[in-house]
């Protein structure tokens, strides 16, 4: 098809009025390469890359940790309908046997879009958020299932799912964290998070090869002028990307603005959504724990915030409402996450040769169409 007259988002984070050419599911350079000349008129609309959520547990009543592939398809259909065309289902800290089961189930799951099924997001990989965390900063993860970093167990899980794991969270202050990172950083993006680690401890793991932060500001020590902690160490590392949940609940809007300044070109917007996303208020399960949802707020019985109840597209729009430039927020939901998990050669921008995951939106970022 040919998408005509739209304001197309560019890799330099500007918009250009131009046509976009698509052939066989890929973006191509010229109309001469397009066999089906069907036109979509995008006059007055923004033409954006599909969004990429690298950290989400579930939606519409389903959770990746259920190990239910039909449920995962429903999550992916919901995400697609909301402009998230690439998605990393994210595991919780649960029993080792359950983790083995869900990763094994993913081994037989086709990550490709199927033309004979309802449209759904592409599985870009798996995010393994637990179990290598710090009990003192466990958040909504189950303390009894947290374990020390284990290279063999990670590789077992990765092999079971067909080497789909793109991210693994690691507490830098866990015993063996440096050795784990040195061994695996060429196989997976190691993300520091869920930890009370100090600056020096975090810096050592970053120097060992970690290159990502799990939900910046949440489940870690705050940025202090004498104790900068993981945040200070990660901000200084120009190779380190930092996730942030911009739902208006997890992080104050002032700190969202600060994050974009602390991590220029390196912020990755995520949803961290759980099964209540897209559902009514009520009580739900997250990793074997009861979660109460009221609006966007999801909490455990003790009041701990437990994931979000919103999607990445809404988080992107919320970031803009906080004062983040539209162009920067779009990059943080498209280009940056693609770069953070090593798939920027496939998706993340509207560049010839990449998969034609395309969104049409109005000037206020109201979603009009997903292609």
BALOMI-392472 format. One record per residue (C-alpha): residue number from 1; x, y, z. Coordinates in steps of 0.02 Angstrom, whole numbers, plus 50000, padded with zeros to 5 digits. Layout:
<atoms>
<atom resi="NUM" u="X" v="Y" w="Z"/>
...
</atoms>
This chain:
<atoms>
<atom resi="1" u="50000" v="50000" w="50000"/>
<atom resi="2" u="50046" v="50184" w="49993"/>
<atom resi="3" u="50014" v="50297" w="50143"/>
<atom resi="4" u="49997" v="50471" w="50067"/>
<atom resi="5" u="50009" v="50649" w="50130"/>
<atom resi="6" u="50052" v="50608" w="50310"/>
<atom resi="7" u="50179" v="50689" w="50427"/>
<atom resi="8" u="50303" v="50546" w="50439"/>
<atom resi="9" u="50410" v="50530" w="50596"/>
<atom resi="10" u="50596" v="50528" w="50551"/>
<atom resi="11" u="50747" v="50450" w="50635"/>
<atom resi="12" u="50810" v="50624" w="50678"/>
<atom resi="13" u="50650" v="50649" w="50781"/>
<atom resi="14" u="50568" v="50771" w="50660"/>
<atom resi="15" u="50413" v="50755" w="50551"/>
<atom resi="16" u="50417" v="50765" w="50361"/>
<atom resi="17" u="50268" v="50775" w="50245"/>
<atom resi="18" u="50295" v="50630" w="50127"/>
<atom resi="19" u="50222" v="50467" w="50065"/>
<atom resi="20" u="50265" v="50298" w="50141"/>
<atom resi="21" u="50279" v="50145" w="50029"/>
<atom resi="22" u="50243" v="49969" w="50089"/>
<atom resi="23" u="50272" v="49805" w="49997"/>
<atom resi="24" u="50254" v="49630" w="50068"/>
<atom resi="25" u="50249" v="49694" w="50247"/>
<atom resi="26" u="50409" v="49797" w="50230"/>
<atom resi="27" u="50441" v="49982" w="50204"/>
<atom resi="28" u="50518" v="50015" w="50033"/>
<atom resi="29" u="50597" v="50168" w="49954"/>
<atom resi="30" u="50489" v="50208" w="49803"/>
<atom resi="31" u="50316" v="50181" w="49727"/>
<atom resi="32" u="50398" v="50079" w="49589"/>
<atom resi="33" u="50428" v="49941" w="49717"/>
<atom resi="34" u="50244" v="49931" w="49767"/>
<atom resi="35" u="50135" v="49806" w="49674"/>
<atom resi="36" u="49973" v="49846" w="49767"/>
<atom resi="37" u="49944" v="50031" w="49742"/>
<atom resi="38" u="49802" v="50042" w="49871"/>
<atom resi="39" u="49814" v="50213" w="49950"/>
<atom resi="40" u="49780" v="50268" w="50129"/>
<atom resi="41" u="49756" v="50456" w="50143"/>
<atom resi="42" u="49846" v="50519" w="50299"/>
<atom resi="43" u="49816" v="50704" w="50266"/>
<atom resi="44" u="49826" v="50798" w="50431"/>
<atom resi="45" u="49888" v="50644" w="50525"/>
<atom resi="46" u="50052" v="50593" w="50604"/>
<atom resi="47" u="50129" v="50433" w="50536"/>
<atom resi="48" u="50223" v="50345" w="50677"/>
<atom resi="49" u="50319" v="50183" w="50700"/>
<atom resi="50" u="50225" v="50052" w="50799"/>
<atom resi="51" u="50261" v="50062" w="50984"/>
<atom resi="52" u="50373" v="49935" w="51072"/>
<atom resi="53" u="50337" v="49884" w="51252"/>
<atom resi="54" u="50486" v="49790" w="51323"/>
<atom resi="55" u="50410" v="49771" w="51498"/>
<atom resi="56" u="50231" v="49714" w="51522"/>
<atom resi="57" u="50158" v="49568" w="51617"/>
<atom resi="58" u="49984" v="49563" w="51544"/>
<atom resi="59" u="49816" v="49639" w="51505"/>
<atom resi="60" u="49631" v="49600" w="51480"/>
<atom resi="61" u="49625" v="49471" w="51618"/>
<atom resi="62" u="49780" v="49373" w="51565"/>
<atom resi="63" u="49960" v="49368" w="51624"/>
<atom resi="64" u="50115" v="49296" w="51539"/>
<atom resi="65" u="50157" v="49203" w="51699"/>
<atom resi="66" u="49997" v="49102" w="51679"/>
<atom resi="67" u="50090" v="49005" w="51546"/>
<atom resi="68" u="49930" v="49008" w="51440"/>
<atom resi="69" u="49971" v="49041" w="51258"/>
<atom resi="70" u="49789" v="49074" w="51211"/>
<atom resi="71" u="49788" v="49205" w="51348"/>
<atom resi="72" u="49948" v="49279" w="51277"/>
<atom resi="73" u="49864" v="49296" w="51108"/>
<atom resi="74" u="49726" v="49398" w="51190"/>
<atom resi="75" u="49857" v="49509" w="51273"/>
<atom resi="76" u="49941" v="49534" w="51104"/>
<atom resi="77" u="49775" v="49575" w="51019"/>
<atom resi="78" u="49740" v="49707" w="51152"/>
<atom resi="79" u="49914" v="49781" w="51133"/>
<atom resi="80" u="49899" v="49788" w="50943"/>
<atom resi="81" u="49732" v="49878" w="50955"/>
<atom resi="82" u="49818" v="50010" w="51063"/>
<atom resi="83" u="49964" v="50041" w="50946"/>
<atom resi="84" u="50092" v="49925" w="51026"/>
<atom resi="85" u="50150" v="49820" w="50879"/>
<atom resi="86" u="50303" v="49739" w="50962"/>
<atom resi="87" u="50292" v="49669" w="51137"/>
<atom resi="88" u="50401" v="49580" w="51266"/>
<atom resi="89" u="50294" v="49473" w="51382"/>
<atom resi="90" u="50373" v="49487" w="51554"/>
<atom resi="91" u="50388" v="49353" w="51687"/>
<atom resi="92" u="50371" v="49377" w="51875"/>
<atom resi="93" u="50468" v="49300" w="52018"/>
<atom resi="94" u="50376" v="49136" w="52038"/>
<atom resi="95" u="50422" v="48956" w="52079"/>
<atom resi="96" u="50566" v="48887" w="51974"/>
<atom resi="97" u="50459" v="48746" w="51906"/>
<atom resi="98" u="50326" v="48870" w="51852"/>
<atom resi="99" u="50458" v="48976" w="51765"/>
<atom resi="100" u="50520" v="48821" w="51675"/>
<atom resi="101" u="50342" v="48783" w="51622"/>
<atom resi="102" u="50302" v="48955" w="51551"/>
<atom resi="103" u="50466" v="48971" w="51458"/>
<atom resi="104" u="50443" v="48797" w="51387"/>
<atom resi="105" u="50268" v="48845" w="51330"/>
<atom resi="106" u="50342" v="48993" w="51237"/>
<atom resi="107" u="50456" v="48875" w="51143"/>
<atom resi="108" u="50308" v="48817" w="51041"/>
<atom resi="109" u="50228" v="48989" w="51020"/>
<atom resi="110" u="50241" v="49073" w="50852"/>
<atom resi="111" u="50300" v="49250" w="50879"/>
<atom resi="112" u="50246" v="49294" w="50702"/>
<atom resi="113" u="50082" v="49378" w="50660"/>
<atom resi="114" u="49960" v="49252" w="50584"/>
<atom resi="115" u="49851" v="49310" w="50440"/>
<atom resi="116" u="49713" v="49187" w="50485"/>
<atom resi="117" u="49695" v="49254" w="50662"/>
<atom resi="118" u="49645" v="49419" w="50741"/>
<atom resi="119" u="49783" v="49549" w="50720"/>
<atom resi="120" u="49905" v="49547" w="50864"/>
<atom resi="121" u="50072" v="49618" w="50915"/>
<atom resi="122" u="50234" v="49535" w="50867"/>
<atom resi="123" u="50329" v="49451" w="51009"/>
<atom resi="124" u="50495" v="49542" w="51007"/>
<atom resi="125" u="50567" v="49433" w="51146"/>
<atom resi="126" u="50540" v="49393" w="51329"/>
<atom resi="127" u="50584" v="49501" w="51479"/>
<atom resi="128" u="50637" v="49394" w="51629"/>
<atom resi="129" u="50608" v="49515" w="51773"/>
<atom resi="130" u="50636" v="49390" w="51913"/>
<atom resi="131" u="50696" v="49294" w="52012"/>
<atom resi="132" u="50872" v="49369" w="52032"/>
<atom resi="133" u="50814" v="49514" w="52142"/>
<atom resi="134" u="50848" v="49594" w="52311"/>
<atom resi="135" u="50717" v="49539" w="52440"/>
<atom resi="136" u="50723" v="49711" w="52521"/>
<atom resi="137" u="50668" v="49791" w="52357"/>
<atom resi="138" u="50555" v="49653" w="52294"/>
<atom resi="139" u="50405" v="49764" w="52256"/>
<atom resi="140" u="50263" v="49649" w="52203"/>
<atom resi="141" u="50377" v="49498" w="52180"/>
<atom resi="142" u="50364" v="49347" w="52295"/>
<atom resi="143" u="50504" v="49347" w="52423"/>
<atom resi="144" u="50505" v="49158" w="52444"/>
<atom resi="145" u="50543" v="49133" w="52259"/>
<atom resi="146" u="50689" v="49256" w="52247"/>
<atom resi="147" u="50856" v="49170" w="52215"/>
<atom resi="148" u="51038" v="49214" w="52186"/>
<atom resi="149" u="51091" v="49245" w="52005"/>
<atom resi="150" u="51110" v="49076" w="51920"/>
<atom resi="151" u="51187" v="49068" w="51747"/>
<atom resi="152" u="51138" v="48886" w="51720"/>
<atom resi="153" u="50956" v="48918" w="51766"/>
<atom resi="154" u="50948" v="49070" w="51652"/>
<atom resi="155" u="51019" v="48970" w="51507"/>
<atom resi="156" u="50898" v="48828" w="51542"/>
<atom resi="157" u="50750" v="48948" w="51532"/>
<atom resi="158" u="50818" v="49033" w="51378"/>
<atom resi="159" u="50845" v="48869" w="51288"/>
<atom resi="160" u="50669" v="48812" w="51334"/>
<atom resi="161" u="50590" v="48962" w="51248"/>
<atom resi="162" u="50700" v="48957" w="51094"/>
<atom resi="163" u="50822" v="49091" w="51153"/>
<atom resi="164" u="50687" v="49224" w="51157"/>
<atom resi="165" u="50743" v="49309" w="51318"/>
<atom resi="166" u="50799" v="49486" w="51276"/>
<atom resi="167" u="50808" v="49562" w="51451"/>
<atom resi="168" u="50845" v="49493" w="51624"/>
<atom resi="169" u="50836" v="49596" w="51784"/>
<atom resi="170" u="50977" v="49578" w="51908"/>
<atom resi="171" u="51002" v="49654" w="52082"/>
<atom resi="172" u="51183" v="49718" w="52078"/>
<atom resi="173" u="51203" v="49681" w="52264"/>
<atom resi="174" u="51156" v="49499" w="52243"/>
<atom resi="175" u="51295" v="49373" w="52273"/>
<atom resi="176" u="51375" v="49329" w="52106"/>
<atom resi="177" u="51299" v="49476" w="52010"/>
<atom resi="178" u="51463" v="49528" w="51928"/>
<atom resi="179" u="51505" v="49351" w="51875"/>
<atom resi="180" u="51328" v="49326" w="51805"/>
<atom resi="181" u="51341" v="49488" w="51705"/>
<atom resi="182" u="51513" v="49451" w="51635"/>
<atom resi="183" u="51456" v="49278" w="51580"/>
<atom resi="184" u="51292" v="49329" w="51499"/>
<atom resi="185" u="51300" v="49509" w="51438"/>
<atom resi="186" u="51337" v="49452" w="51260"/>
<atom resi="187" u="51184" v="49338" w="51263"/>
<atom resi="188" u="51053" v="49452" w="51342"/>
<atom resi="189" u="51032" v="49633" w="51398"/>
<atom resi="190" u="51063" v="49633" w="51585"/>
<atom resi="191" u="50953" v="49759" w="51674"/>
<atom resi="192" u="50991" v="49820" w="51850"/>
<atom resi="193" u="50841" v="49842" w="51963"/>
<atom resi="194" u="50741" v="49786" w="52116"/>
<atom resi="195" u="50891" v="49822" w="52224"/>
<atom resi="196" u="50956" v="49929" w="52365"/>
<atom resi="197" u="51128" v="49931" w="52284"/>
<atom resi="198" u="51239" v="50080" w="52314"/>
<atom resi="199" u="51331" v="50179" w="52180"/>
<atom resi="200" u="51493" v="50079" w="52181"/>
<atom resi="201" u="51404" v="49911" w="52177"/>
<atom resi="202" u="51293" v="49963" w="52032"/>
<atom resi="203" u="51439" v="50041" w="51938"/>
<atom resi="204" u="51537" v="49879" w="51950"/>
<atom resi="205" u="51395" v="49779" w="51871"/>
<atom resi="206" u="51373" v="49910" w="51735"/>
<atom resi="207" u="51559" v="49899" w="51698"/>
<atom resi="208" u="51539" v="49710" w="51689"/>
<atom resi="209" u="51414" v="49731" w="51546"/>
<atom resi="210" u="51242" v="49778" w="51613"/>
<atom resi="211" u="51160" v="49908" w="51500"/>
<atom resi="212" u="50982" v="49937" w="51560"/>
<atom resi="213" u="50883" v="49993" w="51713"/>
<atom resi="214" u="50719" v="49912" w="51764"/>
<atom resi="215" u="50583" v="50043" w="51796"/>
<atom resi="216" u="50692" v="50190" w="51849"/>
<atom resi="217" u="50657" v="50261" w="52023"/>
<atom resi="218" u="50544" v="50115" w="52071"/>
<atom resi="219" u="50611" v="49976" w="52185"/>
<atom resi="220" u="50781" v="50057" w="52211"/>
<atom resi="221" u="50865" v="50184" w="52324"/>
<atom resi="222" u="50825" v="50366" w="52281"/>
<atom resi="223" u="50953" v="50480" w="52201"/>
<atom resi="224" u="51041" v="50561" w="52349"/>
<atom resi="225" u="51174" v="50696" w="52345"/>
<atom resi="226" u="51290" v="50589" w="52450"/>
<atom resi="227" u="51218" v="50420" w="52401"/>
<atom resi="228" u="51176" v="50423" w="52214"/>
<atom resi="229" u="51144" v="50236" w="52209"/>
<atom resi="230" u="51097" v="50142" w="52051"/>
<atom resi="231" u="51018" v="50297" w="51974"/>
<atom resi="232" u="51179" v="50397" w="51983"/>
<atom resi="233" u="51285" v="50254" w="51917"/>
<atom resi="234" u="51168" v="50220" w="51772"/>
<atom resi="235" u="51149" v="50403" w="51724"/>
<atom resi="236" u="51338" v="50416" w="51702"/>
<atom resi="237" u="51347" v="50263" w="51590"/>
<atom resi="238" u="51312" v="50321" w="51413"/>
<atom resi="239" u="51276" v="50142" w="51357"/>
<atom resi="240" u="51140" v="50117" w="51488"/>
<atom resi="241" u="50956" v="50134" w="51440"/>
<atom resi="242" u="50828" v="50168" w="51578"/>
<atom resi="243" u="50647" v="50114" w="51581"/>
<atom resi="244" u="50517" v="50228" w="51659"/>
<atom resi="245" u="50332" v="50204" w="51694"/>
<atom resi="246" u="50248" v="50367" w="51646"/>
<atom resi="247" u="50072" v="50326" w="51704"/>
<atom resi="248" u="50055" v="50472" w="51826"/>
<atom resi="249" u="50064" v="50354" w="51976"/>
<atom resi="250" u="50232" v="50265" w="51982"/>
<atom resi="251" u="50338" v="50422" w="51957"/>
<atom resi="252" u="50296" v="50605" w="51988"/>
<atom resi="253" u="50288" v="50708" w="51830"/>
<atom resi="254" u="50434" v="50815" w="51888"/>
<atom resi="255" u="50542" v="50660" w="51899"/>
<atom resi="256" u="50486" v="50601" w="51727"/>
<atom resi="257" u="50550" v="50767" w="51658"/>
<atom resi="258" u="50710" v="50747" w="51759"/>
<atom resi="259" u="50736" v="50571" w="51691"/>
<atom resi="260" u="50736" v="50631" w="51511"/>
<atom resi="261" u="50872" v="50755" w="51561"/>
<atom resi="262" u="50974" v="50629" w="51662"/>
<atom resi="263" u="50966" v="50500" w="51521"/>
<atom resi="264" u="50968" v="50599" w="51358"/>
<atom resi="265" u="50921" v="50487" w="51210"/>
<atom resi="266" u="50914" v="50339" w="51331"/>
<atom resi="267" u="50741" v="50337" w="51410"/>
<atom resi="268" u="50631" v="50187" w="51369"/>
<atom resi="269" u="50447" v="50211" w="51408"/>
<atom resi="270" u="50364" v="50053" w="51472"/>
<atom resi="271" u="50192" v="50008" w="51541"/>
<atom resi="272" u="50237" v="49871" w="51668"/>
<atom resi="273" u="50054" v="49827" w="51644"/>
<atom resi="274" u="49969" v="49682" w="51732"/>
<atom resi="275" u="49813" v="49581" w="51693"/>
<atom resi="276" u="49693" v="49716" w="51755"/>
<atom resi="277" u="49741" v="49829" w="51609"/>
<atom resi="278" u="49589" v="49852" w="51500"/>
<atom resi="279" u="49477" v="49781" w="51636"/>
<atom resi="280" u="49357" v="49852" w="51766"/>
<atom resi="281" u="49410" v="49898" w="51943"/>
<atom resi="282" u="49424" v="49746" w="52056"/>
<atom resi="283" u="49539" v="49615" w="52130"/>
<atom resi="284" u="49663" v="49521" w="52019"/>
<atom resi="285" u="49813" v="49406" w="52032"/>
<atom resi="286" u="49993" v="49456" w="51995"/>
<atom resi="287" u="50126" v="49324" w="52013"/>
<atom resi="288" u="50023" v="49231" w="52143"/>
<atom resi="289" u="49981" v="49386" w="52246"/>
<atom resi="290" u="49815" v="49477" w="52261"/>
<atom resi="291" u="49810" v="49649" w="52183"/>
<atom resi="292" u="49672" v="49779" w="52201"/>
<atom resi="293" u="49645" v="49895" w="52053"/>
<atom resi="294" u="49561" v="50064" w="52063"/>
<atom resi="295" u="49577" v="50165" w="51903"/>
<atom resi="296" u="49761" v="50162" w="51853"/>
<atom resi="297" u="49819" v="50116" w="52029"/>
<atom resi="298" u="49859" v="49934" w="52067"/>
<atom resi="299" u="49914" v="49889" w="52245"/>
<atom resi="300" u="49952" v="49738" w="52354"/>
<atom resi="301" u="49864" v="49718" w="52521"/>
<atom resi="302" u="50004" v="49814" w="52609"/>
<atom resi="303" u="49987" v="49962" w="52489"/>
<atom resi="304" u="50138" v="49920" w="52380"/>
<atom resi="305" u="50112" v="49977" w="52200"/>
<atom resi="306" u="50100" v="49821" w="52095"/>
<atom resi="307" u="50128" v="49855" w="51911"/>
<atom resi="308" u="50017" v="49970" w="51811"/>
<atom resi="309" u="49843" v="49961" w="51740"/>
<atom resi="310" u="49880" v="50061" w="51584"/>
<atom resi="311" u="49959" v="50029" w="51414"/>
<atom resi="312" u="50115" v="50101" w="51334"/>
<atom resi="313" u="50021" v="50213" w="51213"/>
<atom resi="314" u="49933" v="50298" w="51357"/>
<atom resi="315" u="50099" v="50312" w="51450"/>
<atom resi="316" u="50174" v="50399" w="51299"/>
<atom resi="317" u="50030" v="50523" w="51292"/>
<atom resi="318" u="50044" v="50551" w="51480"/>
<atom resi="319" u="50229" v="50591" w="51461"/>
<atom resi="320" u="50183" v="50724" w="51332"/>
<atom resi="321" u="50053" v="50795" w="51453"/>
<atom resi="322" u="50195" v="50809" w="51581"/>
<atom resi="323" u="50292" v="50922" w="51465"/>
<atom resi="324" u="50400" v="50797" w="51371"/>
<atom resi="325" u="50416" v="50850" w="51190"/>
<atom resi="326" u="50305" v="50744" w="51077"/>
<atom resi="327" u="50454" v="50696" w="50970"/>
<atom resi="328" u="50554" v="50638" w="51123"/>
<atom resi="329" u="50409" v="50538" w="51195"/>
<atom resi="330" u="50384" v="50449" w="51028"/>
<atom resi="331" u="50569" v="50405" w="51020"/>
<atom resi="332" u="50560" v="50336" w="51197"/>
<atom resi="333" u="50418" v="50219" w="51146"/>
<atom resi="334" u="50489" v="50165" w="50977"/>
<atom resi="335" u="50672" v="50192" w="50934"/>
<atom resi="336" u="50745" v="50179" w="51109"/>
<atom resi="337" u="50661" v="50016" w="51161"/>
<atom resi="338" u="50708" v="49939" w="50994"/>
<atom resi="339" u="50889" v="49988" w="51023"/>
<atom resi="340" u="50884" v="49928" w="51203"/>
<atom resi="341" u="50845" v="49748" w="51157"/>
<atom resi="342" u="50941" v="49740" w="50992"/>
<atom resi="343" u="50799" v="49743" w="50865"/>
<atom resi="344" u="50823" v="49916" w="50790"/>
<atom resi="345" u="50872" v="49838" w="50624"/>
<atom resi="346" u="50695" v="49765" w="50614"/>
<atom resi="347" u="50579" v="49893" w="50694"/>
<atom resi="348" u="50576" v="50058" w="50788"/>
<atom resi="349" u="50579" v="50179" w="50642"/>
<atom resi="350" u="50498" v="50200" w="50472"/>
<atom resi="351" u="50655" v="50159" w="50374"/>
<atom resi="352" u="50659" v="50061" w="50210"/>
<atom resi="353" u="50691" v="49878" w="50244"/>
<atom resi="354" u="50607" v="49875" w="50414"/>
<atom resi="355" u="50441" v="49793" w="50455"/>
<atom resi="356" u="50296" v="49905" w="50411"/>
<atom resi="357" u="50223" v="49928" w="50584"/>
<atom resi="358" u="50137" v="50096" w="50563"/>
<atom resi="359" u="50020" v="50203" w="50667"/>
<atom resi="360" u="49913" v="50348" w="50610"/>
<atom resi="361" u="49874" v="50476" w="50745"/>
<atom resi="362" u="49807" v="50652" w="50753"/>
<atom resi="363" u="49907" v="50801" w="50815"/>
<atom resi="364" u="49854" v="50764" w="50995"/>
<atom resi="365" u="49917" v="50584" w="50977"/>
<atom resi="366" u="49741" v="50512" w="50976"/>
<atom resi="367" u="49764" v="50344" w="50889"/>
<atom resi="368" u="49671" v="50335" w="50723"/>
<atom resi="369" u="49733" v="50176" w="50639"/>
<atom resi="370" u="49856" v="50032" w="50663"/>
<atom resi="371" u="49936" v="49958" w="50507"/>
</atoms>
